[in-house]
Amino acid sequence: MIDKVSVADCTLCGACINACPTDAIRLKKQYLDFCYPDIDADLCINCNKCELSCPILGEKSKPENGFPIAFAAKSKNDEVRIRSSSGGAFYEFADKMLKDGGYVCGAVFDEGFHVKHIVSNSKNDVYRMMGSKYAQSDMGYCYREIKDVLEKGHKVLFSGCPCQVAGLRTFLGKEYRNLLLVELICHGIPSDQMLQVYIRMQEKKYGAKLKRMEFRNKTKGWHNSAVRMEFENGKIYAEPMTIDAFMQGYFRGVSLKKSCFSCQFRNFASGSDLTIGDFWGAEIEMSHIDDNKGLSVVISNSQKGTVFLEKTMTSCVPVKMDNILKYNQALVRPFSIGEQRTVFYKYATEKGAEKAIEQFFHEKLLQKIKRKSRFTLRCVWYIIRGKEKPLY
């Protein structure tokens, strides 16, 4: 029985749930927080497969000798880049995998705007996987599906946070030549329940159900990405990421999972073949190719990753790792936990989630921040460099 991992360490990767032969493990909801594994003792047969699959209890991986190697990359299709959070690297990888007859596993929104991982060989589903989704993804039984597809000889590209990549690896228990593991540069993962509260607040404010949501809309350019929400009555909400209330909770660490503050899978310890994310600092380091439509950083951690990258991304330029780490500290160190998370959850428990969000990230404060461009830029700088900034 998996009782060796505390709530503070559990990453919710889903490996234990997928590994359990009797389906004795389910996710149990906690108010505003995350859904953690809960074991039905009547169904548990003490086979310990859950513990054997847990990446927290297993050995951590390291990049192959001579790696990592970093690149600046972007899709040659501007429409793909505009639709993507950064430079379109994920889409190009997924498109290549589909053309090779393979499958892709990535995160999508369901009809209720909950985030979940799906396995698919459909181009339409790949479109759904595009774009950042700042909430905990429900892995369901994706790992089982992936194993089944791999055993049948098909290729699979898995895309997820480092802990999810590590979870898949430990679940599988062996290397597969036909599996490509792609991890996202991860600042941390917010609670899905927090996102649902925020969506309900916005629906109440705009008087209609949410129809479409983008966390990284590029209407005003990559450097001015905005949270955009379209409602069924035609009304539109759009605010910069540095102003949006939900993203404020994310950037300040208030809504992040407990294990994110002591993440064991940063610094390329997940076992991924490729690492992708935003090329923050591109306007300084790569100004000659930064056109404000989005630029990806792609880091190869294995020979398999390099070979796939060479076959996929024709618009790809080698860069120094130091130039990446300078602006992407989330690669190597976790966000520092502060008292504000504890204070927020205490307030939310006593007064309710909506009041807590309004109190900590109320509109007057956010508009004040918006007017003070220097402070806004300082917010962005803290985000990029991986530093924690004060709540007010």
LOZATOR-416003 format. One record per residue (C-alpha): residue number from 1; x, y, z; chain. Coordinates in nm, 2 decimals, padded with zeros to 4 digits, m for minus. Example, Ala and Ser with C-alpha at 12.3 -4.5 7.8 and 13.67 -1.06 7.14 Angstrom:
BEGIN
[1,[01.23,m00.45,00.78],"A"]
[2,[01.37,m00.11,00.71],"A"]
***
This chain:
BEGIN
[1,[00.00,00.00,00.00],"A"]
[2,[00.14,00.34,m00.10],"A"]
[3,[00.16,00.51,00.24],"A"]
[4,[00.53,00.62,00.21],"A"]
[5,[00.45,00.94,00.02],"A"]
[6,[00.31,01.24,00.20],"A"]
[7,[00.06,01.49,00.05],"A"]
[8,[00.35,01.74,00.05],"A"]
[9,[00.55,01.51,m00.18],"A"]
[10,[00.28,01.36,m00.40],"A"]
[11,[00.28,01.50,m00.76],"A"]
[12,[m00.05,01.35,m00.86],"A"]
[13,[00.12,01.20,m01.17],"A"]
[14,[m00.13,00.92,m01.16],"A"]
[15,[00.12,00.63,m01.19],"A"]
[16,[m00.02,00.45,m00.88],"A"]
[17,[m00.38,00.47,m01.01],"A"]
[18,[m00.28,00.32,m01.34],"A"]
[19,[m00.06,00.05,m01.18],"A"]
[20,[m00.32,m00.08,m00.94],"A"]
[21,[m00.46,m00.41,m01.07],"A"]
[22,[m00.78,m00.39,m00.87],"A"]
[23,[m00.85,m00.02,m00.92],"A"]
[24,[m00.84,00.04,m00.55],"A"]
[25,[m00.70,00.39,m00.58],"A"]
[26,[m00.92,00.69,m00.65],"A"]
[27,[m00.87,01.06,m00.63],"A"]
[28,[m01.03,01.22,m00.33],"A"]
[29,[m01.13,01.59,m00.35],"A"]
[30,[m01.02,01.84,m00.10],"A"]
[31,[m01.18,02.19,m00.07],"A"]
[32,[m01.01,02.43,m00.32],"A"]
[33,[m00.70,02.22,m00.31],"A"]
[34,[m00.59,01.92,m00.52],"A"]
[35,[m00.75,01.57,m00.55],"A"]
[36,[m00.51,01.32,m00.38],"A"]
[37,[m00.49,00.94,m00.41],"A"]
[38,[m00.72,00.76,m00.17],"A"]
[39,[m00.70,00.38,m00.12],"A"]
[40,[m01.00,00.15,m00.07],"A"]
[41,[m00.86,m00.09,00.18],"A"]
[42,[m01.13,m00.35,00.09],"A"]
[43,[m01.00,m00.36,m00.27],"A"]
[44,[m00.63,m00.34,m00.19],"A"]
[45,[m00.44,m00.67,m00.22],"A"]
[46,[m00.11,m00.54,m00.10],"A"]
[47,[00.08,m00.61,m00.42],"A"]
[48,[00.28,m00.29,m00.38],"A"]
[49,[00.26,m00.22,m00.76],"A"]
[50,[00.16,00.14,m00.66],"A"]
[51,[00.48,00.19,m00.47],"A"]
[52,[00.69,00.03,m00.75],"A"]
[53,[00.53,00.28,m01.00],"A"]
[54,[00.58,00.59,m00.78],"A"]
[55,[00.85,00.82,m00.92],"A"]
[56,[00.90,00.99,m00.58],"A"]
[57,[01.01,00.65,m00.44],"A"]
[58,[01.22,00.56,m00.75],"A"]
[59,[01.56,00.67,m00.87],"A"]
[60,[01.58,01.00,m01.06],"A"]
[61,[01.70,01.02,m01.41],"A"]
[62,[01.99,01.22,m01.57],"A"]
[63,[02.04,01.34,m01.92],"A"]
[64,[02.26,01.12,m02.14],"A"]
[65,[02.63,01.21,m02.16],"A"]
[66,[02.69,01.52,m02.37],"A"]
[67,[02.34,01.65,m02.30],"A"]
[68,[02.14,01.87,m02.25],"A"]
[69,[02.18,02.07,m02.57],"A"]
[70,[01.96,02.38,m02.62],"A"]
[71,[01.80,02.53,m02.93],"A"]
[72,[01.58,02.83,m03.02],"A"]
[73,[01.30,02.70,m03.25],"A"]
[74,[00.98,02.81,m03.42],"A"]
[75,[00.73,02.67,m03.66],"A"]
[76,[00.75,02.81,m04.01],"A"]
[77,[00.37,02.83,m04.01],"A"]
[78,[00.28,03.17,m03.86],"A"]
[79,[m00.08,03.05,m03.80],"A"]
[80,[00.05,02.76,m03.59],"A"]
[81,[00.27,03.00,m03.38],"A"]
[82,[m00.02,03.24,m03.32],"A"]
[83,[m00.23,02.95,m03.20],"A"]
[84,[00.05,02.82,m02.98],"A"]
[85,[00.17,02.95,m02.64],"A"]
[86,[00.53,03.00,m02.77],"A"]
[87,[00.69,02.90,m03.10],"A"]
[88,[00.48,02.60,m03.20],"A"]
[89,[00.73,02.33,m03.12],"A"]
[90,[00.47,02.10,m02.97],"A"]
[91,[00.25,02.12,m03.27],"A"]
[92,[00.54,02.04,m03.51],"A"]
[93,[00.64,01.74,m03.29],"A"]
[94,[00.29,01.61,m03.27],"A"]
[95,[00.23,01.66,m03.64],"A"]
[96,[00.54,01.46,m03.73],"A"]
[97,[00.43,01.18,m03.49],"A"]
[98,[00.09,01.16,m03.66],"A"]
[99,[00.25,01.16,m04.01],"A"]
[100,[00.46,00.86,m03.89],"A"]
[101,[00.15,00.68,m03.80],"A"]
[102,[00.19,00.73,m03.42],"A"]
[103,[m00.02,00.86,m03.13],"A"]
[104,[00.01,01.17,m02.92],"A"]
[105,[m00.08,01.21,m02.55],"A"]
[106,[m00.13,01.56,m02.42],"A"]
[107,[m00.36,01.79,m02.21],"A"]
[108,[m00.70,01.92,m02.33],"A"]
[109,[m01.00,02.10,m02.19],"A"]
[110,[m01.31,01.89,m02.15],"A"]
[111,[m01.66,02.04,m02.19],"A"]
[112,[m01.65,02.17,m01.84],"A"]
[113,[m01.31,02.33,m01.88],"A"]
[114,[m01.14,02.07,m01.66],"A"]
[115,[m00.80,01.97,m01.78],"A"]
[116,[m00.73,01.61,m01.87],"A"]
[117,[m00.48,01.40,m02.07],"A"]
[118,[m00.60,01.20,m02.37],"A"]
[119,[m00.43,00.96,m02.61],"A"]
[120,[m00.51,01.02,m02.98],"A"]
[121,[m00.40,00.99,m03.34],"A"]
[122,[m00.64,01.27,m03.45],"A"]
[123,[m00.52,01.60,m03.58],"A"]
[124,[m00.83,01.77,m03.43],"A"]
[125,[m00.73,01.64,m03.08],"A"]
[126,[m00.37,01.77,m03.14],"A"]
[127,[m00.53,02.12,m03.20],"A"]
[128,[m00.71,02.08,m02.86],"A"]
[129,[m00.37,01.99,m02.70],"A"]
[130,[m00.21,02.32,m02.82],"A"]
[131,[m00.18,02.61,m02.58],"A"]
[132,[m00.09,02.63,m02.21],"A"]
[133,[m00.35,02.50,m01.96],"A"]
[134,[m00.26,02.63,m01.61],"A"]
[135,[m00.44,02.36,m01.40],"A"]
[136,[m00.38,02.01,m01.27],"A"]
[137,[m00.45,01.76,m01.54],"A"]
[138,[m00.65,01.44,m01.47],"A"]
[139,[m00.43,01.16,m01.61],"A"]
[140,[m00.71,00.91,m01.60],"A"]
[141,[m00.59,00.58,m01.73],"A"]
[142,[m00.37,00.73,m02.00],"A"]
[143,[m00.06,00.54,m01.89],"A"]
[144,[m00.24,00.21,m01.95],"A"]
[145,[m00.35,00.33,m02.29],"A"]
[146,[00.00,00.43,m02.38],"A"]
[147,[00.14,00.10,m02.27],"A"]
[148,[m00.11,m00.09,m02.48],"A"]
[149,[m00.04,00.13,m02.79],"A"]
[150,[00.34,00.08,m02.74],"A"]
[151,[00.31,m00.29,m02.71],"A"]
[152,[00.12,m00.30,m03.04],"A"]
[153,[00.43,m00.15,m03.20],"A"]
[154,[00.29,00.21,m03.26],"A"]
[155,[00.49,00.52,m03.18],"A"]
[156,[00.38,00.75,m02.91],"A"]
[157,[00.47,01.11,m02.82],"A"]
[158,[00.39,01.20,m02.46],"A"]
[159,[00.38,01.56,m02.35],"A"]
[160,[00.34,01.67,m01.99],"A"]
[161,[00.50,01.83,m01.68],"A"]
[162,[00.82,01.67,m01.56],"A"]
[163,[00.65,01.48,m01.28],"A"]
[164,[00.40,01.33,m01.53],"A"]
[165,[00.69,01.23,m01.76],"A"]
[166,[00.86,01.06,m01.46],"A"]
[167,[00.53,00.90,m01.36],"A"]
[168,[00.49,00.74,m01.70],"A"]
[169,[00.85,00.61,m01.70],"A"]
[170,[00.82,00.44,m01.37],"A"]
[171,[00.47,00.30,m01.46],"A"]
[172,[00.61,00.14,m01.78],"A"]
[173,[00.92,00.01,m01.59],"A"]
[174,[01.13,m00.02,m01.90],"A"]
[175,[01.25,00.18,m02.20],"A"]
[176,[01.05,00.18,m02.53],"A"]
[177,[01.23,00.28,m02.85],"A"]
[178,[00.89,00.39,m02.99],"A"]
[179,[00.82,00.63,m02.71],"A"]
[180,[00.92,01.00,m02.72],"A"]
[181,[00.90,01.18,m02.39],"A"]
[182,[00.85,01.56,m02.41],"A"]
[183,[00.84,01.76,m02.08],"A"]
[184,[00.72,02.12,m02.04],"A"]
[185,[00.93,02.38,m01.85],"A"]
[186,[00.71,02.40,m01.54],"A"]
[187,[00.68,02.68,m01.29],"A"]
[188,[00.43,02.47,m01.09],"A"]
[189,[00.07,02.34,m01.13],"A"]
[190,[m00.24,02.52,m01.00],"A"]
[191,[m00.55,02.35,m00.86],"A"]
[192,[m00.82,02.26,m01.10],"A"]
[193,[m01.08,02.34,m00.83],"A"]
[194,[m00.93,02.69,m00.80],"A"]
[195,[m00.97,02.73,m01.18],"A"]
[196,[m01.33,02.61,m01.16],"A"]
[197,[m01.41,02.87,m00.89],"A"]
[198,[m01.26,03.14,m01.10],"A"]
[199,[m01.45,03.04,m01.41],"A"]
[200,[m01.78,03.04,m01.21],"A"]
[201,[m01.70,03.39,m01.09],"A"]
[202,[m01.64,03.51,m01.44],"A"]
[203,[m01.96,03.35,m01.57],"A"]
[204,[m02.15,03.52,m01.29],"A"]
[205,[m01.99,03.86,m01.38],"A"]
[206,[m02.05,03.83,m01.76],"A"]
[207,[m02.39,03.66,m01.73],"A"]
[208,[m02.33,03.36,m01.94],"A"]
[209,[m02.15,03.02,m01.96],"A"]
[210,[m01.79,03.01,m02.07],"A"]
[211,[m01.76,02.91,m02.44],"A"]
[212,[m01.38,02.93,m02.50],"A"]
[213,[m01.08,03.00,m02.29],"A"]
[214,[m00.72,03.08,m02.38],"A"]
[215,[m00.45,03.14,m02.12],"A"]
[216,[m00.20,03.27,m02.37],"A"]
[217,[m00.39,03.47,m02.64],"A"]
[218,[m00.15,03.65,m02.87],"A"]
[219,[m00.38,03.91,m03.02],"A"]
[220,[m00.14,04.18,m02.89],"A"]
[221,[00.17,03.97,m02.95],"A"]
[222,[00.37,03.70,m02.76],"A"]
[223,[00.53,03.95,m02.52],"A"]
[224,[00.18,04.07,m02.43],"A"]
[225,[00.00,03.74,m02.39],"A"]
[226,[m00.34,03.77,m02.24],"A"]
[227,[m00.60,03.55,m02.07],"A"]
[228,[m00.90,03.55,m02.30],"A"]
[229,[m01.25,03.42,m02.21],"A"]
[230,[m01.53,03.41,m02.46],"A"]
[231,[m01.88,03.37,m02.32],"A"]
[232,[m02.20,03.22,m02.49],"A"]
[233,[m02.36,03.57,m02.49],"A"]
[234,[m02.08,03.70,m02.71],"A"]
[235,[m01.91,03.90,m02.43],"A"]
[236,[m01.53,03.88,m02.41],"A"]
[237,[m01.29,03.91,m02.12],"A"]
[238,[m00.92,03.97,m02.20],"A"]
[239,[m00.65,04.08,m01.96],"A"]
[240,[m00.27,04.05,m01.96],"A"]
[241,[m00.14,03.75,m01.77],"A"]
[242,[00.03,03.98,m01.52],"A"]
[243,[m00.31,04.13,m01.44],"A"]
[244,[m00.56,03.84,m01.45],"A"]
[245,[m00.66,03.73,m01.10],"A"]
[246,[m00.62,03.36,m01.16],"A"]
[247,[m00.28,03.40,m01.31],"A"]
[248,[m00.18,03.62,m01.01],"A"]
[249,[m00.25,03.33,m00.79],"A"]
[250,[m00.03,03.11,m01.01],"A"]
[251,[00.26,03.35,m01.04],"A"]
[252,[00.26,03.41,m00.66],"A"]
[253,[00.25,03.05,m00.58],"A"]
[254,[m00.08,03.07,m00.39],"A"]
[255,[m00.26,02.81,m00.61],"A"]
[256,[00.04,02.58,m00.67],"A"]
[257,[00.05,02.21,m00.56],"A"]
[258,[00.24,02.15,m00.24],"A"]
[259,[00.50,01.92,m00.41],"A"]
[260,[00.58,02.19,m00.66],"A"]
[261,[00.77,02.38,m00.39],"A"]
[262,[01.01,02.09,m00.35],"A"]
[263,[00.99,01.94,m00.70],"A"]
[264,[01.23,01.65,m00.75],"A"]
[265,[01.20,01.65,m01.12],"A"]
[266,[01.35,01.98,m01.22],"A"]
[267,[01.70,02.00,m01.36],"A"]
[268,[01.63,01.74,m01.63],"A"]
[269,[01.56,01.46,m01.37],"A"]
[270,[01.23,01.34,m01.53],"A"]
[271,[01.40,01.12,m01.80],"A"]
[272,[01.25,01.32,m02.09],"A"]
[273,[01.40,01.31,m02.44],"A"]
[274,[01.30,01.68,m02.50],"A"]
[275,[01.22,01.98,m02.29],"A"]
[276,[01.01,02.26,m02.44],"A"]
[277,[00.89,02.60,m02.33],"A"]
[278,[00.90,02.98,m02.39],"A"]
[279,[01.23,03.13,m02.49],"A"]
[280,[01.21,03.40,m02.23],"A"]
[281,[01.46,03.67,m02.29],"A"]
[282,[01.44,03.62,m02.66],"A"]
[283,[01.41,04.00,m02.72],"A"]
[284,[01.76,04.03,m02.57],"A"]
[285,[01.94,03.70,m02.66],"A"]
[286,[01.77,03.63,m03.00],"A"]
[287,[01.64,03.97,m03.11],"A"]
[288,[01.73,03.90,m03.47],"A"]
[289,[01.46,03.62,m03.49],"A"]
[290,[01.22,03.74,m03.23],"A"]
[291,[00.92,03.88,m03.42],"A"]
[292,[00.68,03.88,m03.12],"A"]
[293,[00.48,03.58,m03.26],"A"]
[294,[00.64,03.33,m03.03],"A"]
[295,[00.97,03.15,m02.99],"A"]
[296,[01.03,02.81,m02.83],"A"]
[297,[01.33,02.69,m02.64],"A"]
[298,[01.38,02.32,m02.72],"A"]
[299,[01.63,02.12,m02.51],"A"]
[300,[01.75,01.78,m02.62],"A"]
[301,[01.83,01.54,m02.33],"A"]
[302,[01.90,01.23,m02.53],"A"]
[303,[02.02,01.11,m02.87],"A"]
[304,[01.66,01.00,m02.95],"A"]
[305,[01.55,01.36,m02.88],"A"]
[306,[01.81,01.51,m03.10],"A"]
[307,[01.73,01.27,m03.39],"A"]
[308,[01.36,01.35,m03.37],"A"]
[309,[01.43,01.73,m03.34],"A"]
[310,[01.65,01.72,m03.65],"A"]
[311,[01.38,01.55,m03.85],"A"]
[312,[01.11,01.79,m03.73],"A"]
[313,[01.22,02.14,m03.68],"A"]
[314,[01.39,02.30,m03.98],"A"]
[315,[01.38,02.64,m03.82],"A"]
[316,[01.61,02.56,m03.53],"A"]
[317,[01.92,02.75,m03.40],"A"]
[318,[02.17,02.62,m03.13],"A"]
[319,[02.20,02.84,m02.82],"A"]
[320,[02.40,02.83,m02.50],"A"]
[321,[02.23,02.67,m02.20],"A"]
[322,[02.35,02.97,m01.99],"A"]
[323,[02.13,03.20,m02.20],"A"]
[324,[01.83,02.97,m02.14],"A"]
[325,[01.88,02.94,m01.76],"A"]
[326,[01.94,03.31,m01.72],"A"]
[327,[01.57,03.37,m01.79],"A"]
[328,[01.42,03.03,m01.71],"A"]
[329,[01.51,02.95,m01.35],"A"]
[330,[01.21,02.72,m01.33],"A"]
[331,[01.42,02.46,m01.52],"A"]
[332,[01.65,02.41,m01.23],"A"]
[333,[01.49,02.53,m00.91],"A"]
[334,[01.14,02.53,m00.76],"A"]
[335,[00.93,02.83,m00.66],"A"]
[336,[00.98,02.93,m00.30],"A"]
[337,[00.68,02.86,m00.08],"A"]
[338,[00.56,03.16,00.13],"A"]
[339,[00.31,03.24,00.40],"A"]
[340,[00.07,03.38,00.15],"A"]
[341,[m00.04,03.04,00.03],"A"]
[342,[m00.13,02.94,00.39],"A"]
[343,[m00.30,03.27,00.46],"A"]
[344,[m00.50,03.24,00.13],"A"]
[345,[m00.63,02.89,00.20],"A"]
[346,[m00.71,02.98,00.56],"A"]
[347,[m00.91,03.28,00.44],"A"]
[348,[m01.08,03.08,00.17],"A"]
[349,[m01.18,02.81,00.42],"A"]
[350,[m01.33,03.07,00.66],"A"]
[351,[m01.48,03.32,00.41],"A"]
[352,[m01.52,03.12,00.09],"A"]
[353,[m01.32,03.08,m00.22],"A"]
[354,[m01.47,03.37,m00.41],"A"]
[355,[m01.42,03.62,m00.13],"A"]
[356,[m01.06,03.50,m00.09],"A"]
[357,[m00.99,03.56,m00.46],"A"]
[358,[m01.16,03.90,m00.45],"A"]
[359,[m00.96,03.99,m00.13],"A"]
[360,[m00.62,03.88,m00.25],"A"]
[361,[m00.65,03.97,m00.62],"A"]
[362,[m00.93,04.23,m00.63],"A"]
[363,[m00.99,04.44,m00.94],"A"]
[364,[m00.89,04.77,m00.79],"A"]
[365,[m00.55,04.63,m00.69],"A"]
[366,[m00.50,04.47,m01.03],"A"]
[367,[m00.60,04.79,m01.22],"A"]
[368,[m00.36,04.98,m01.00],"A"]
[369,[m00.09,04.74,m01.10],"A"]
[370,[m00.19,04.77,m01.46],"A"]
[371,[m00.15,05.15,m01.45],"A"]
[372,[00.19,05.12,m01.29],"A"]
[373,[00.39,04.99,m01.58],"A"]
[374,[00.72,04.97,m01.38],"A"]
[375,[00.56,04.74,m01.12],"A"]
[376,[00.40,04.53,m01.40],"A"]
[377,[00.74,04.49,m01.56],"A"]
[378,[00.89,04.40,m01.22],"A"]
[379,[00.62,04.13,m01.19],"A"]
[380,[00.72,03.98,m01.52],"A"]
[381,[01.09,03.99,m01.43],"A"]
[382,[01.02,03.80,m01.10],"A"]
[383,[00.82,03.54,m01.30],"A"]
[384,[01.09,03.49,m01.56],"A"]
[385,[01.37,03.47,m01.31],"A"]
[386,[01.18,03.24,m01.08],"A"]
[387,[01.18,03.47,m00.79],"A"]
[388,[00.89,03.52,m00.54],"A"]
[389,[00.75,03.86,m00.51],"A"]
[390,[00.54,04.00,m00.22],"A"]
[391,[00.16,03.98,m00.23],"A"]
[392,[00.11,04.35,m00.23],"A"]
***
